[in-house]
Amino acid sequence: MLLIGLDDTDSREGKCTTYLAYRIVDFLLSFSDVRVLDYPLLIRLNPNIPWKTRGNGAICIKAQVNNESTLTHIKRSIVNMVIEESCINSGANPGLVFYDVNHQNHELIEFSKDALCKVLSKKRALYLAEKYGIECYTFGNGQGIVGALAAVGTSMYIDSSDHTYEIIAYRMPENYGKPRLVDEQSVIAMDKSTTPYTFNNYDYKHRRMLITPHGPDPVLCGIRGEDPYILIKALKMLDIKEDMQGYIIFKSNQGTNAHLESVIDFNNLKAYTSGHLIGKVASEPKVIEGGHTFFELEPCTHTNASIRVLCAVYEPTGLSAVAQMLTRGDMLEVGGGIRKGTSKNPKVVNIEYIKVLNLAKRYIYMNPLCICGKRLKSEGKGKGYGCEYCGYRSKELSKIAVEVPRSIMLGLYLPDPKAHRHLTKPLQRYNPSIKKSNLKFDPNIEWFYKFNLAISKGVK
Ligand code: ATP
């Protein structure tokens, strides 16, 4: 089995690694002695890596090549495709790997799990590649090797962990950079008839389509969901008023929160890492200009209670209002990424979800009630209380604590869909009753489709 890993081929100026994957799959499918063994894998890695272009995506394609000379030809052609189709001179640093393997590689799996939440070095990737005889090609500064290898490692365990699918349709080159002609009402109709088997199609609060990107890249739209069959139907439900090159279905870790599984250590916040932590709110939330809210979190155990981490909830997430309802003593699980500290500001956990585990009681302190039932008035500091109505006086009484109902409830609070990262697990995916049909790769369904045959003929 040949695993082909690929990353960092695009730049902000255009192109797209998924599109290159589409072209490579198209190329592979044209050989009678090559079988593509699974939906290609589109993984998202640590979203807090500062040098990512957009969504920190990487690709792995699984194929079986039954002929040595075809294998040599295929590898050479793919290397050329990467050279020709990448933005090497404008910021891309492609990495391409070929790994001929029929078993799991646990060190590679560990590497790919680390790539979800840590910052990994190129050196570690190259060391692994050499150790396991993985054929590597790097261009530019070669950083793409990290994502390419992580994609290959992920392909070895994704079937046994939570995963989703995405169908991505590609535009005709003459339309790149122009507004995408996908009818909004048809997106809403598709969303309503395919939910909960598709997700993040439309943000109803902000009346915004989420399936269409906004850049000059070749992606027309992408629909994410639980089941490849439903995704094909969903794409066909859209009213698209421009020609498409074709589409492809990817298997993915998008929408799974895979980057937040690891535990962030209160004592050792590492810049650009991702994960979650459980703690108690240690300071009252503060709102700053722009509507962003900050609060401190401390560990629940007394031994470490003096350590506090600052949490930031930014206004565009829609979670800032939730954070403002928190109070000291609330117990939370929060997920997020660590923003680098500066000489003026400490490291901060940028919050991606808040799970309220326990609510502290909140009190206001009021004057006591009189024996006649009216509220007593203070007679001055240390002078006790008196009743204006019946004349009762007491020096012994003191203020009484009255519990105030909390305006926030226990439970999970997620950002608005428009603020979701690719890996953010949407609310509907927490519902255990979503049943997946038999999702074994079925080469006979239309998981890859090309409308305009002329386009990729030149590739070979
Ligand atoms: P797009 O989503 O448009 O494909 P991108 O956001 O994936 O773009 P890339 O251009 O692929 O951005 O850049 C991400 C770079 O970061 C790649 O070189 C990748 O190898 C590297 N990278 C990914 N994860 C890590 C990590 N955990 N540690 C270090 N480098 C990483």
Residues whose N, C-alpha, C, O or C-beta is under 5 A from the ligand:
A	BS01	ATP	D7 D8 T9 D10 T17 L45 N46 I49 W51 K52 T53 R54 G55 N56 G57 N93 D114 A115 L116 K118 V119 L120 Q143 G144 I145 V146 G147 A148
